[in-house]
Amino acid sequence: MKNPIIDLHCDLLTYLTRPNTTIYKTEDVGCAIPFLKEGNVKLQIMAIFAATEEKSHEFGLKQSEIFQQLNSDENELYRFEKHHLTTFETSENIGMLAAVENGSAFCDENMPLKDGFKNLEQIIENVGSILYIGFTHHAENRFGGGNYSTAGLKDDGKALIDYMDKKNIAIDFSHTSDALAYDILNYVSKENITVPIIASHSNYRLVFEHARNLPDDVAQEIIHQQGLIGLNFVRAFVNPEKAEALQEHAAHGLKLGGENAICYGADYFYTKDNPDKSRIPFYFKEHDNAACYPEINKILEQQFGAEQMKKISSQNALNFIGRLWK
């Protein structure tokens, strides 16, 4: 029997902004609907992503409208809400929740911050609710430093944290610089702010050295605060030389005490126009699309036992969302 899957991160919405795309194009994207169904994905978090550039907020708003349309279309997707927490396993269809990857998706660099928050509220109105916000992507922006920068938390980042206080939206650390991660943790603690923290699609730097992977102290703090850490399937972050390093990342997360924190954050996206040809293939064949989940679960069960596999597969993420929405 296939276990239900909750996956914390994909870029299907960004893909759907392109012309002549559909949710069924398996040749284009690893999170196409046929793959999600074959892998028994019961809840897929869909990122609203925009690069930090002029009019980035328009691209973010467009994706929120695509999410809205997917929810109203006759298809296998439905917007996941609180009452689905107890029934999602038995649904024939796939729940979806939105998230924001990069604050530039609602706030341009030169826009008044209050207008950015209005855009964020419009996005939330369009999608119903968002699970998390990642402040940055690879580069630095008005909120702080991305994973390829050294900048920390900026004043607008503090304002965004203040805005998120008690709103039941998590902060995503997957694309923070180390400095931004530490600054957010310090600011939240100092100001006594109630905001959950996660890393939606991140592995562990001690297993494979990469700026996109978490240092142990940040991972341990996420675990300590009852957050989530989603295993990322992108080959460049797993270890470009060996697919089995994915299990090593899971084992390391468990070693850090993450038995109730580790989940999936595969990070399937459209790769065909990516300029970095050194990353081809972007995924190992063992992790190439969402249909691979049952096989990965089988490996995790052999290594860590059935109970831990079920936690990684869906239970940890389900428990977190339940706490967030209680």
Summary of the structure (lengths in Angstrom):
residues: 326
radius of gyration: 18.0
end to end distance: 30.1
largest distance: 52.8
contacts: 1159
relative contact order: 0.14
helix: 43%
strand: 15%
